[in-house]
Amino acid sequence: MRTAAEFVARLRALKSASGLSYRTLERKARRAGDQLPASTVASALNRLSLPSEEIVAALVRACGSDPAVVQEWIDARRALVLCDQPAAVGVVPGPAPDPSGAPPPSGATAPGSEEHVRHRLDGSAGRQSAPFLLPPVVSPFVGRDDEVAEARRLLDPDATAPVTLLVTGPAGVGKTALAVRLGHLLAPRFPDGQLYIDLQGFGDDPADPFTVLEAFLRALGVRSSAMPPDLTSRIHLYRTLLAQREMLIILDNALTTRQVSNLLPSGRRCAAIVTSRSTLADLSSRRLPLNILDSTAGLALLREMLGPGRTTAESEAARFIVETCGGLPLAVWVAGARLASRPHWPLAKVARALADEQRRLDELAVGDVAVRASLELTYRGMSAPAQQSLQLLSLLPGPDFAGWALAALLDTSLPHAEAILDDLVEVHLAEVGPIGATGIRYRLHDLVRLLGRERAEREISREIRAAALGRLVGVSVYLADLAANILSADFHGITQTELMSWRLPASDADQLLVDPVVWFNDERRFLIAVVQQALDATEVAPAAGLATSLTTFFQVGTHFGDWERLQGRALKAALHSGDRRSAAKLHRCLGELTTILDRYPEALYHFEQALLLADGLGPAYRASATAGLAYVHRLLGQYATAVRHFEQAAALARATGNINCLVYATNGIGVIDLEQGRVEAARERFEECLRLSRSANYRPGEAQALRALGQAHRSLRDYPVAATCFRQAVSISEDLGDRLTATHATCWLGDLLVRQGEHAEGRRLLARSLWTYREFGNLWGEAAVLNALAGAQLAAGRPTLARRRAESAVKLWRQVGSPTWLATGLDTLAEAHRMAGDIVLANRIRDEATATRAIPDGTGPVPGPPTIASW
């Protein structure tokens, strides 16, 4: 060993290899009769000067070395003390003299000589002393076993050229800890030494290659008098010295590729580990991205710091601390360090402090280590546009977002916004989130979001922040409304043009909306969060407009819970603020939802309110609300009222060119014709609906017309044609992603197959439909399937099973309140009792069915059992 620094580095390596903590070493030394305070050892191992002889001897003994090795360490220290050269670059001149004056035996090495110590500590006699500049291993170190294994694989020991491994990740994720741990683990592979430097890449004074090379060359034994005066010569000498060596170089916290390129080794058996918060895209290297810890690893880190007893006793608080820190190792470590230094504090105290977002970054600081300072180093290194983008992105709701959201916030194009996001990803202030079908999604770590929000509140005026969020709502309405129009799946007649305060260029919008349903599936949670944020800010009209625009997608995707919660809240806000126009739109949409959910009294109320508040919304809107009201009356068996409203809706739709609504109203009248036995009249209306739907590319209308036509042909016993209609309807609905309407057609295809004698396949389709209806809570559909299954059991000669199914169907139809279909269920139940031999009960049930068919609005009884064609 040539220098005091190398001697101390070797001592650190010895302590690290022992695996013993400072406290354990202190206890072992005490048992051996030595005094070795933990604080003294820690201080000695982090200085460049030589520790005292007593400390060296006690430490080496405590690490488990035998007396001979202890003496060798003492002799080595004495040799350095006797050295005439400066400690930084000096060379031990030779062996210490034997106290007896006798020369060492020929061919032997004297104990304590440089050669002898080198032989024992380096493992090979005659090898030049190896520099060991690695910092101590960070403890505790948990949750990185997979990353360590992958890094060791990437640093291939059989490589024929020097390997560079780039470890990247956000501030505080543990890049340095991993690199240092790898350095210690791989030390035996690099017997010529390990060099380490913190490049301070994101600090105020990043290290320059010229200065770093001087430090490295000194560690390699180059004296001051031989130090090259210019950068090029230093690079050449550095590469020459490493060319025939086996060394590991760790370049920590790099800012750019330029900062590290001249420091990488050229020796074939050398390797380098570079860490950076930037992705250093132009660095030729193998890459190891480092992510945040999962909850299990985060808890393990906290447990290592506080002990299992303390974390187990307050397990919920411990879990909350880890979750609030977002799995960022630095944040968990800081929280753990604060608690470790205050054993009297309950974990709940820190958990409560971290729960306050306004205080969270302030709470995550201990000593000179602070999460805020670590994040701000990266933040200060960014360009002004990137800083502003981070500030605005921190205002976004939801867990992740797409590039179009930043485009709206910045009032810029989508390509420009995505370029800025790339810059944020480059320095790990933004992360690439789940890759959506429509492109890349991004997210911010919670602590980064807090930093951005603090900066936004300080540096961006309230008015500018409000304008940015207003553009976000405006573009959300624009995209949702455009997507619904492309899909052409509804007939609302509601225009949102006045609420589109900001729009993307048409080319950008077209790129996003190639498949509108896929786009909505990617954006659903984000769009819901945008509505809720706008409602919180009392921006009722745009929030209500966006909630209304999502109706088509809520229906197609059967997101009924989201639909009711979001529009219910928006309706309350609109009514509270006196916004009649928004309230009317929301009533109309909620009327459709409650119809689907078989809550007919609520549906009537919503549609009636939608018409009552409809001033200024135009005839296209009145047509759709009137058609919805007519549909509910039909379900309730109030046929005369239903026909009147359907005819009004059809006239309004025809006058305004709302083809979708015209198809819906015409189909509704056709269903009433079918349920009252006018099959040919119904079939003609359904064929007209099919023609209109196809001419307007109204796919849901086409599926509905095919289902209705299938029922008409079923009534005419033209089963093959009916089956073809049902199958086509299923295909269209599945293409639209509308599982519920696909199930409507599947249900009746199953019923038809049973009638054709294909009992097994028919019952399979009916059973599948039953589970789907139950999944969505559709009572009407569940009752219809149960009734069809009862019919299948009757056809198979099993009246007992048929009776059970029919009883369940009747119970549901009583609950729904649909007299027409209740009568159908009673007919099936009566037939089951007749086949079972209970004629008296069968007749009684038939009498109830006849009475039930009396139409409430006075048009007389329905001639015969109805057939469903209307879903």
Secondary structure, DSSP 8 states (H G I E B T S, - for coil): --SHHHHHHHHHHHHHHHT--HHHHHHHHHHTT----HHHHHHHTTSSS---HHHHHHHHHHTT--HHHHHHHHHHHHHHHH--S-TTT----S----TT-----TT---TTSHHHHHHHHHSSTT-----B------SS--S-HHHHHHHHHHS-TT-SS-EEEEEE--TTSSHHHHHHHHHHHTGGG-TT-EEEEE--TTSSS---HHHHHHHHHHHTT--GGG--SSHHHHHHHHHHHHHT---EEEEEEE--HHHHHTTS---TT-EEEEEESS--TTS-SEEEE-----HHHHHHHHHHHH-HHHHHHTHHHHHHHHHHTTT-HHHHHHHHHHHHT-TTS-HHHHHHHHH-TTTHHHHSEETTEEHHHHHHHHHHTS-HHHHHHHHHHTT--SS-EEHHHHHHHHT--HHHHHHHHHHHHHTTSSEE---BTTB-EEE--HHHHHHHHHHHHHHS-HHHHHHHHHHHHHHHHHHHHHHHHHHT--------GGG------HHHHHHHTSSHHHHHHHHHHHHHHHHHHHHHTT-HHHHHHHHHHTHHHHHHTT-HHHHHHHHHHHHHHHHHHT-HHHHHHHHHHHHHHHHHTT-HHHHHHHHHHHHHT-TTS-HHHHHHHHHHHHHHHHHTT-HHHHHHHHHHHHHHHHHHT-HHHHHHHHHHHHHHHHHTT-HHHHHHHHHHHHHHHHHHT-HHHHHHHHHHHHHHHHHTT-HHHHHHHHHHHHHHHHHHT-HHHHHHHHHHHHHHHHHTT-HHHHHHHHHHHHHHHHHHT-HHHHHHHHHHHHHHHHHTT-HHHHHHHHHHHHHHHHHHT-HHHHHHHHHHHHHHHHHTT-HHHHHHHHHHHHHHTB-TTSS-B-SS-------
